[in-house]
Amino acid sequence: MRVVGGSSCFESRKYTQISVDKAWDFICLIIPKLQIKVVKLDLINKIINCEDEKNKKYMLATKETNGQTEVIMDATTKVQRVYGMNNNTQKVDEFFEAFEQLVAEHLNSKTCIKCKKNILLNARYCPECGSEQ
């Protein structure tokens, strides 16, 4: 679900293939790629509040509802406006594009039985340790 306002964009997506902890790991991997500064980090509720150089405020969260993992991103400006040319949809699109790429990589991989590294799902031998899978 996506809600776009004059100076903000809120999007919520639900995933059945991944756990809340895995979604949180993916969010933490994406934050440095977006070049935004972490302002507040809530590890218990899995919420990250961030800002970038243009004074835009970001809130990223994960929570589990009805057996699904919900990933939320809310991108707003600090000063709320009724209308505006920049509604922050580009930042939300960048986040979810990177997030879904990580989900796809995760679903196409498995853990090596010997060295515990992530390898391709259909790999017969581990490229890290050489053990047969």
KEMARGU-142709 format. One record per residue (C-alpha): residue number from 0; x, y, z. Coordinates in nm, 2 decimals. Example, Ala and Ser with C-alpha at 12.3 -4.5 7.8 and 13.67 -1.06 7.14 Angstrom:
# residues 2
0 / 1.23 / -0.45 / 0.78
1 / 1.37 / -0.11 / 0.71
END
This chain:
# residues 133
0 / 0.00 / 0.00 / 0.00
1 / 0.14 / 0.34 / -0.09
2 / 0.01 / 0.68 / 0.03
3 / 0.16 / 0.99 / -0.14
4 / 0.11 / 1.34 / 0.00
5 / 0.24 / 1.69 / -0.08
6 / 0.57 / 1.64 / 0.09
7 / 0.57 / 1.27 / 0.18
8 / 0.54 / 0.92 / 0.07
9 / 0.44 / 0.62 / 0.29
10 / 0.47 / 0.26 / 0.17
11 / 0.39 / -0.07 / 0.34
12 / 0.47 / -0.40 / 0.18
13 / 0.41 / -0.75 / 0.32
14 / 0.63 / -1.06 / 0.27
15 / 0.56 / -1.42 / 0.35
16 / 0.89 / -1.56 / 0.24
17 / 1.12 / -1.39 / 0.50
18 / 1.12 / -1.35 / 0.87
19 / 1.11 / -1.02 / 1.06
20 / 1.48 / -1.07 / 1.17
21 / 1.59 / -1.12 / 0.81
22 / 1.39 / -0.82 / 0.69
23 / 1.56 / -0.61 / 0.97
24 / 1.91 / -0.74 / 0.85
25 / 1.82 / -0.63 / 0.49
26 / 1.71 / -0.28 / 0.61
27 / 2.04 / -0.24 / 0.80
28 / 2.23 / -0.34 / 0.49
29 / 2.04 / -0.08 / 0.28
30 / 2.08 / 0.22 / 0.50
31 / 2.45 / 0.29 / 0.41
32 / 2.37 / 0.26 / 0.04
33 / 2.11 / 0.53 / 0.06
34 / 2.36 / 0.78 / 0.21
35 / 2.14 / 0.89 / 0.50
36 / 2.24 / 0.95 / 0.86
37 / 2.09 / 0.74 / 1.13
38 / 1.93 / 0.97 / 1.40
39 / 1.76 / 0.71 / 1.62
40 / 1.78 / 0.34 / 1.63
41 / 1.52 / 0.12 / 1.82
42 / 1.65 / -0.24 / 1.82
43 / 1.36 / -0.38 / 2.02
44 / 1.08 / -0.25 / 1.79
45 / 1.31 / -0.26 / 1.48
46 / 1.26 / 0.11 / 1.38
47 / 1.53 / 0.33 / 1.23
48 / 1.48 / 0.71 / 1.20
49 / 1.71 / 0.88 / 0.95
50 / 1.79 / 1.21 / 0.78
51 / 1.97 / 1.31 / 0.46
52 / 2.14 / 1.64 / 0.36
53 / 1.81 / 1.78 / 0.22
54 / 1.65 / 1.77 / 0.57
55 / 1.42 / 1.48 / 0.47
56 / 1.32 / 1.25 / 0.75
57 / 1.30 / 0.88 / 0.69
58 / 1.14 / 0.62 / 0.92
59 / 1.19 / 0.25 / 0.84
60 / 1.03 / -0.03 / 1.04
61 / 0.95 / -0.40 / 1.03
62 / 0.69 / -0.59 / 1.22
63 / 0.51 / -0.92 / 1.19
64 / 0.13 / -0.92 / 1.13
65 / -0.08 / -1.23 / 1.07
66 / 0.23 / -1.45 / 1.00
67 / 0.36 / -1.20 / 0.75
68 / 0.65 / -0.96 / 0.77
69 / 0.56 / -0.60 / 0.70
70 / 0.82 / -0.36 / 0.58
71 / 0.73 / 0.01 / 0.61
72 / 0.91 / 0.32 / 0.48
73 / 0.79 / 0.67 / 0.54
74 / 0.98 / 0.96 / 0.38
75 / 0.88 / 1.31 / 0.47
76 / 1.02 / 1.66 / 0.49
77 / 1.06 / 1.82 / 0.83
78 / 0.82 / 2.10 / 0.74
79 / 0.49 / 1.96 / 0.63
80 / 0.32 / 2.11 / 0.32
81 / -0.02 / 2.06 / 0.17
82 / 0.13 / 2.06 / -0.18
83 / 0.48 / 2.03 / -0.32
84 / 0.67 / 1.92 / -0.62
85 / 0.89 / 1.67 / -0.43
86 / 0.68 / 1.40 / -0.27
87 / 0.97 / 1.17 / -0.19
88 / 0.85 / 0.87 / -0.40
89 / 1.20 / 0.83 / -0.55
90 / 1.36 / 0.76 / -0.21
91 / 1.09 / 0.50 / -0.13
92 / 1.13 / 0.34 / -0.47
93 / 1.51 / 0.32 / -0.42
94 / 1.47 / 0.16 / -0.08
95 / 1.22 / -0.11 / -0.19
96 / 1.42 / -0.18 / -0.51
97 / 1.73 / -0.26 / -0.30
98 / 1.52 / -0.45 / -0.04
99 / 1.35 / -0.67 / -0.30
100 / 1.69 / -0.74 / -0.46
101 / 1.82 / -0.87 / -0.13
102 / 1.50 / -1.08 / -0.08
103 / 1.55 / -1.24 / -0.43
104 / 1.92 / -1.31 / -0.35
105 / 1.82 / -1.47 / -0.02
106 / 1.55 / -1.69 / -0.17
107 / 1.80 / -1.81 / -0.44
108 / 2.06 / -1.91 / -0.18
109 / 2.12 / -2.17 / 0.09
110 / 2.37 / -2.21 / 0.37
111 / 2.67 / -2.44 / 0.33
112 / 2.64 / -2.74 / 0.56
113 / 3.01 / -2.72 / 0.65
114 / 3.13 / -2.35 / 0.65
115 / 2.78 / -2.19 / 0.69
116 / 2.84 / -1.94 / 0.41
117 / 2.56 / -1.84 / 0.17
118 / 2.58 / -2.02 / -0.16
119 / 2.36 / -2.06 / -0.47
120 / 2.06 / -2.27 / -0.42
121 / 2.15 / -2.52 / -0.69
122 / 2.52 / -2.53 / -0.62
123 / 2.66 / -2.89 / -0.58
124 / 2.98 / -2.77 / -0.42
125 / 3.05 / -2.48 / -0.19
126 / 3.28 / -2.22 / -0.36
127 / 3.42 / -2.12 / -0.01
128 / 3.52 / -2.46 / 0.14
129 / 3.47 / -2.70 / -0.15
130 / 3.24 / -2.94 / 0.04
131 / 2.97 / -3.13 / -0.14
132 / 2.62 / -3.02 / -0.07
END
